[in-house]
């Protein structure tokens, strides 16, 4: 049933009301690692999965992650890294169609789990689910998510796996709520009490933004997003509607985020039809036929974007529409 659009929250109850600065690098409890045997992605290429249960002692917060690594035999050196932030109600196990694909193409992928807005929201009394979702979208968790990303990078790049990662080639990516987390790490800023709050992580060299919600309660998205200067890839669909009560958002909001984002090197892909959850691992959302097509197109586009950022190869971005044009409603490519 289609929900009616409720009034948007006030400025002080926004999705991304950011009232504190990032902390310095934090202490962590010892890793608890679960090694998965090398498993092929759907191209048949073997990748390595590693679950790490980190704990940020300074914040008393768990930060579980799943790391997808290219097989050592096929990796000529340290791998570039995508650090991925899930949408509300997700987990480190999600978006595996991207994690496996990137690793199979030689790009490591670190999938975070944000414990205040993860899959545990779906448990408990169903009559209080809406309240749990709304609480998870407020300022405290929004701040914690960005800190999770910084903490996870600190842990990975200072730990025993640091040699497998090229610290100069790191991209942030995320879906929905995770897209907002990604934009903040890439340089988006908000103003509170006359001060500009900067959550940018300078290690982030580019951003992949899937289905980004607006910055709820903020009148001028350009004031928030214009400070971003790294290359960005924005992916959405014409039916990409968010239906969380209190945080309703039409598909046009995704395009508005793209238009407000700073920097000349930004690309927008809008698929025809679909849904907001089509970009998760769910196989039927957005249509049983369209869903796998969009996933294949998104993987190809993201890889072309990574090659553009890391290697200066522009052909992939230039030719992508000719391969997937039948399912694309709009494609806008920024200045190389």
C-alpha positions in Angstrom: 0.0 0.0 0.0 1.4 3.4 -0.9 2.0 5.6 2.1 0.9 9.2 2.1 3.6 11.8 2.3 3.8 13.1 5.9 5.2 16.4 6.8 9.0 16.6 6.8 10.8 16.9 10.1 11.9 20.2 11.5 15.5 21.4 11.2 16.3 20.1 14.7 14.9 16.6 13.9 16.6 16.2 10.6 18.1 13.0 9.2 21.5 14.5 9.2 21.5 17.0 12.1 25.2 17.0 12.9 26.0 18.6 16.2 29.5 17.4 16.9 32.9 17.0 15.2 34.6 13.8 14.4 36.8 12.3 17.1 40.5 11.6 16.7 41.5 8.0 15.8 40.2 5.7 18.4 41.2 2.6 20.4 39.9 -0.7 19.3 39.4 -4.2 20.8 41.3 -7.1 19.1 39.8 -8.4 15.9 37.7 -11.5 15.8 38.0 -12.8 12.2 36.0 -15.3 10.4 37.6 -16.4 7.2 35.4 -17.7 4.4 37.0 -19.9 1.8 37.6 -18.2 -1.5 34.3 -18.2 -3.3 33.6 -17.3 -6.9 31.4 -14.3 -7.9 28.9 -14.9 -10.7 31.7 -14.5 -13.3 33.5 -17.5 -11.8 36.4 -15.5 -10.4 37.4 -16.4 -6.8 37.3 -13.7 -4.1 38.2 -13.9 -0.4 35.6 -12.9 2.3 36.8 -11.9 5.7 34.4 -10.8 8.5 36.0 -8.6 11.2 34.2 -7.7 14.4 35.9 -4.5 15.5 35.0 -2.5 18.6 35.6 1.2 19.1 36.3 1.5 22.8 36.3 5.3 22.8 32.6 5.3 21.6 31.7 1.9 23.2 30.4 0.9 19.8 30.8 -2.2 17.7 31.8 -1.8 14.1 31.4 -5.1 12.3 32.7 -5.2 8.7 33.0 -7.6 5.8 36.0 -7.4 3.6 36.0 -8.6 0.0 39.6 -9.1 -1.2 40.9 -10.0 -4.7 42.7 -13.3 -4.8 46.4 -12.8 -4.1 47.4 -14.7 -7.3 45.5 -12.3 -9.5 46.4 -9.1 -7.7 49.6 -7.5 -9.0 50.0 -5.3 -5.8 48.0 -3.5 -3.2 44.4 -3.2 -4.2 42.3 -0.1 -4.4 39.5 0.0 -1.9 35.8 0.8 -1.8 34.4 1.4 1.7 30.6 0.8 1.6 27.9 2.1 3.9 24.5 0.3 3.9 21.0 1.8 4.0 18.8 1.8 7.0 18.1 -1.8 8.2 21.0 -3.3 6.4 24.2 -5.1 7.4 27.7 -5.9 6.3 26.4 -8.9 4.4 24.4 -6.7 2.1 25.3 -5.4 -1.4 27.3 -8.5 -2.0 26.6 -8.3 -5.7 28.8 -5.2 -5.7 31.4 -6.4 -3.2 32.1 -9.7 -5.0 32.1 -8.0 -8.3 34.6 -5.3 -7.3 36.9 -7.9 -5.7 36.7 -10.1 -8.8 37.9 -7.0 -10.8 40.8 -6.4 -8.4 39.2 -3.8 -6.1 38.8 -4.6 -2.4 35.6 -3.7 -0.8 35.0 -3.0 2.9 31.3 -3.3 3.9 30.4 -1.6 7.1 27.6 -2.5 9.5 26.2 0.5 11.5 24.9 -1.0 14.7 22.4 1.8 15.4 20.7 1.6 12.1 21.3 -2.0 11.0 19.2 -5.1 10.5 18.3 -5.4 14.2 15.7 -2.7 13.5 13.5 -5.3 12.0 13.2 -7.3 15.2 10.9 -6.6 18.1 7.4 -5.3 18.2 6.1 -4.6 14.7 3.8 -1.9 16.0 6.9 0.1 17.1 8.9 -0.4 13.9 8.2 3.0 12.5 9.4 4.6 15.7 12.6 2.5 15.5 13.3 3.5 11.9 12.7 7.2 12.7 15.0 7.1 15.7 17.7 5.4 13.6 17.6 8.3 11.1 18.2 11.1 13.6 21.3 13.1 14.4 23.1 10.8 16.9 23.1 7.8 14.5 24.0 10.0 11.5 27.1 11.2 13.3 28.0 7.8 14.5 27.8 6.4 10.9 30.5 8.8 9.6 32.6 8.0 12.6 32.2 4.3 11.8 33.6 4.9 8.4 36.6 6.8 9.6 37.2 4.2 12.4 37.0 1.3 10.0 39.5 2.9 7.6 41.8 3.6 10.6 41.6 0.0 11.7 42.2 -1.5 8.2 45.1 0.7 7.3 46.8 0.2 10.6 46.2 -3.5 10.9 47.7 -6.7 9.5 45.9 -6.3 6.2 47.2 -2.9 5.5 49.7 -4.2 3.0 46.9 -5.5 0.8 45.3 -2.1 0.4 46.5 0.9 -1.6 45.8 3.8 0.8 46.1 6.3 -2.0 43.2 4.8 -3.9 40.1 4.8 -1.7 36.5 5.5 -2.7 33.5 5.8 -0.4 30.2 4.3 -1.6 26.8 3.8 -0.1 23.1 3.3 -0.7 20.2 5.5 0.7 21.2 6.4 4.3 24.6 5.1 3.4 24.7 7.5 0.5 24.4 10.4 2.9 27.2 8.9 5.0 29.3 8.8 1.9 28.6 12.4 0.9 29.6 13.6 4.3 32.8 11.6 4.2 33.4 13.1 0.7 33.1 16.7 1.9 29.5 17.7 2.4 29.1 20.2 5.2 26.3 21.5 7.4 26.0 24.7 9.4 25.1 24.6 13.1 25.1 27.5 15.4 27.0 29.6 12.9 29.7 27.0 12.4 30.5 24.8 9.3 30.9 21.2 10.4 33.3 19.4 8.1 33.2 15.5 8.3 35.4 15.0 5.2 37.9 12.2 5.3 40.9 13.2 3.1 41.6 9.6 2.3 38.4 9.5 0.2 39.3 10.2 -3.4 35.8 9.8 -4.9 32.3 8.8 -4.1 29.7 6.4 -5.5 26.2 7.6 -4.4 23.3 5.2 -4.8 19.8 6.6 -4.2 20.8 9.5 -2.0 18.0 11.0 0.2 17.9 14.7 0.6 19.3 16.4 3.6 16.0 16.6 5.4 15.0 20.0 6.9 17.7 21.8 5.0 16.5 24.6 2.7 19.6 24.8 0.4 21.1 21.5 -0.6 23.8 23.3 -2.6 25.1 25.0 0.6 25.7 21.5 2.0 26.9 19.7 -1.1 28.9 22.4 -3.0 32.1 21.8 -0.9 32.5 18.4 -2.4 35.4 18.4 -4.8 36.1 14.7 -5.4 34.6 12.9 -8.4 31.1 11.5 -7.8 28.9 8.9 -9.4 25.2 9.2 -8.7 22.9 6.3 -9.5 19.1 6.3 -9.2 15.8 5.4 -11.0 12.6 7.1 -12.0 10.7 5.1 -9.4 13.3 5.5 -6.6 10.9 6.6 -3.9 11.6 6.5 -0.2 8.5 5.7 1.9 9.7 5.9 5.5 7.0 7.8 7.4 8.5 11.2 8.3 11.2 10.8 5.6 9.2 10.5 2.4 11.3 11.4 -0.6 10.4 11.4 -4.3 12.8 10.2 -7.0 13.4 13.8 -8.1 15.3 14.4 -4.8 18.0 12.0 -6.0 18.6 14.2 -9.1 18.5 17.3 -6.9 21.4 15.9 -4.8 23.4 15.3 -8.0 22.8 18.8 -9.2 23.7 20.4 -5.9 27.0 18.4 -5.5 30.1 20.4 -6.2 32.9 19.5 -8.6 32.9 19.2 -12.4 33.7 15.4 -12.4 30.2 14.1 -11.5 28.1 11.6 -13.4 24.4 10.8 -13.1 22.7 7.6 -14.3 18.9 7.3 -13.9 17.3 3.9 -14.7 13.8 3.8 -16.1 11.3 2.4 -13.6 12.7 0.3 -10.7 12.5 1.0 -7.0 14.5 2.3 -4.1 15.5 -1.1 -2.8 16.4 -2.4 -6.3 20.0 -1.5 -5.5 20.2 -3.8 -2.5 20.7 -7.6 -2.8 16.9 -8.1 -3.1 16.3 -10.0 -6.4 12.7 -9.0 -7.2 12.5 -5.4 -6.2 11.8 -3.1 -9.1 10.7 -6.0 -11.3 12.0 -9.5 -11.8 13.3 -8.7 -15.3 14.6 -5.2 -14.6 16.3 -6.0 -11.3 19.2 -8.1 -12.6 19.6 -5.9 -15.6 20.1 -2.8 -13.3 22.5 -4.7 -11.1 24.6 -5.7 -14.1 24.5 -2.1 -15.4 25.4 -0.6 -12.0 28.3 -2.9 -11.6 29.6 -2.0 -15.0 29.1 1.7 -14.5 30.8 1.6 -11.1 33.8 -0.2 -12.5 34.1 2.3 -15.4 33.9 5.1 -12.8 36.7 3.5 -10.7 38.9 3.2 -13.8 38.3 6.8 -14.6 39.2 7.9 -11.1 42.2 5.7 -10.6 43.6 5.3 -14.1 42.2 8.1 -16.1 40.4 5.7 -18.4 37.3 7.5 -19.8 36.2 5.0 -22.5 34.1 3.0 -20.1 32.0 6.0 -19.0 31.7 7.2 -22.5 30.5 3.9 -23.9 28.3 2.7 -21.0 25.1 4.2 -22.4 25.4 2.3 -25.6 25.5 -1.0 -23.8 22.6 -0.3 -21.3 20.6 2.4 -23.0 17.5 0.3 -23.2 17.0 0.6 -19.4 18.4 4.1 -18.9 16.1 7.2 -18.7 18.9 9.7 -18.3 22.7 9.7 -18.4 24.7 12.9 -17.7 28.5 12.7 -17.7 30.6 15.4 -16.1 33.8 16.9 -17.3 36.7 14.3 -17.4 
